[in-house]
Amino acid sequence: MADKELAELFYLVGKRVRHGYAHRLVPLGLNPGQARALRALADAGQPMRMVRLADELRIVPRSLTPVVDALEAAGLVRRQVDPANRRSTLVVLTGEGARWPIGLARRAGKRGRSCSRCSRPSNARRCASCSNASRAEVRTGRAARAADNARTGAPASG
């Protein structure tokens, strides 16, 4: 299979999975960005600064504001002043918000199992390994850019 065909296949599979995931979130009143934010907060196991949450989601902080606004309006998170730095805002899961990632994982797991039936376990492991390597490369690149910006005094970019 040519590289272009493989790349297109990954694109189409990703598009199909994202569409299905978004469709399953509609009855829950969430969009994929909100679900990702809830999951990131649950995985962290503690309140997160807005800037750190935005970095975890790989979005600029100003794009996170409407996501947190919607989650706060739904009673799933609340904002709190960071006692360590009063200029920073923490995002804290509420009791209700802490229960959502469990339900999301169950829904996503059902879809994941149905997708994995179409391929051998060795293929699923290869895909996971490739995804993890990609994620590590992105983080390494971000850290290198931040170090360069600090050294040269250039402003950080998203």
C-alpha positions in Angstrom: 0.0 0.0 0.0 1.4 3.4 -0.9 2.1 6.0 1.8 -0.5 8.3 0.4 -3.1 5.5 0.5 -2.2 4.7 4.1 -2.3 8.3 5.1 -5.8 8.7 3.5 -6.9 5.6 5.3 -5.9 6.9 8.7 -7.6 10.2 7.9 -10.9 8.5 6.9 -10.8 6.2 9.9 -10.1 9.1 12.2 -12.9 11.1 10.7 -15.4 8.2 11.1 -14.4 7.7 14.7 -14.6 11.4 15.5 -18.1 11.7 13.9 -19.3 8.6 15.8 -17.9 10.0 19.1 -19.5 13.4 18.6 -22.8 11.7 17.7 -22.7 9.6 21.0 -22.0 12.8 23.0 -25.2 14.6 21.8 -27.6 12.9 24.2 -25.2 13.8 27.1 -25.3 17.4 26.2 -21.5 17.6 25.5 -19.3 18.3 22.5 -16.0 16.5 21.9 -14.0 19.5 23.2 -16.0 19.5 26.5 -15.6 15.7 26.8 -11.8 16.0 26.3 -11.6 18.7 29.0 -13.6 16.6 31.5 -11.4 13.6 30.8 -8.2 15.6 31.2 -9.4 17.0 34.5 -10.4 13.5 35.7 -7.0 12.0 34.6 -5.1 14.7 36.4 -6.9 13.8 39.6 -6.6 17.4 40.9 -7.7 20.9 39.9 -5.8 22.3 36.9 -4.8 25.8 36.0 -6.6 27.0 32.9 -3.2 27.4 31.1 -2.2 23.8 32.0 -5.5 22.4 30.9 -5.3 24.3 27.6 -1.8 22.9 27.1 -3.0 19.4 27.9 -5.8 19.8 25.3 -3.3 21.3 22.8 -5.4 24.5 22.4 -4.7 28.1 23.1 -6.0 29.3 26.5 -8.5 31.8 25.0 -10.1 28.8 23.2 -10.6 27.0 26.5 -12.7 29.8 28.0 -16.0 28.9 26.2 -15.4 25.2 26.9 -15.0 25.9 30.7 -18.0 28.4 30.5 -20.2 25.6 29.1 -19.0 23.0 31.6 -19.5 25.5 34.4 -23.0 26.3 33.3 -23.8 22.6 33.2 -22.6 22.2 36.8 -19.7 19.9 35.8 -16.8 22.2 36.8 -16.3 25.3 38.8 -13.6 28.0 38.7 -11.5 28.8 41.8 -8.7 31.2 42.4 -5.4 29.4 42.7 -4.2 29.9 46.3 -0.6 29.5 45.1 -1.0 32.3 42.6 -4.0 34.5 42.9 -3.7 35.6 39.3 -4.3 32.1 38.1 -7.6 30.3 37.9 -8.1 26.6 38.7 -10.7 24.5 37.0 -12.2 22.0 39.5 -14.4 19.1 38.8 -17.7 19.1 40.7 -19.1 15.8 42.1 -21.3 15.6 39.0 -18.4 16.4 36.7 -16.3 13.7 38.3 -18.9 11.1 37.3 -19.0 12.1 33.6 -15.7 10.7 32.5 -16.7 7.2 33.7 -19.8 7.3 31.5 -17.8 8.7 28.6 -15.2 5.9 29.0 -18.0 3.3 28.8 -19.5 4.9 25.7 -16.1 5.2 24.0 -15.1 1.7 25.1 -18.1 0.3 23.3 -17.1 2.0 20.1 -13.5 1.0 20.6 -14.4 -2.6 21.0 -16.5 -2.5 17.9 -13.6 -0.9 15.9 -11.1 -3.4 17.3 -13.1 -6.4 16.0 -12.2 -5.3 12.5 -8.5 -5.7 13.1 -6.1 -8.1 14.8 -4.8 -7.1 18.3 -1.3 -6.7 16.9 -2.7 -3.9 14.7 -4.4 -2.2 17.6 -1.1 -2.3 19.5 0.8 -0.8 16.6 -1.7 2.0 16.2 -1.5 2.8 19.9 2.3 2.8 19.8 2.3 5.1 16.8 -0.2 7.4 18.5 1.9 7.6 21.7 5.1 8.3 19.7 3.3 11.1 17.8 2.1 12.6 21.1 5.6 12.4 22.6 7.1 14.1 19.5 4.6 17.0 19.8 5.4 17.5 23.5 9.1 17.4 22.8 8.8 19.9 20.0 6.7 22.2 22.3 9.3 22.0 25.0 12.1 22.8 22.6 10.2 25.8 21.2 9.5 27.1 24.8 13.2 26.8 25.6 14.2 28.6 22.5 11.6 31.4 23.2 12.9 31.7 26.8 16.5 31.9 25.5 15.8 34.5 22.8 13.1 36.4 24.7 10.6 35.7 21.9 6.9 35.5 22.9 5.4 32.0 23.3 3.1 30.9 20.5 0.2 28.4 20.5 
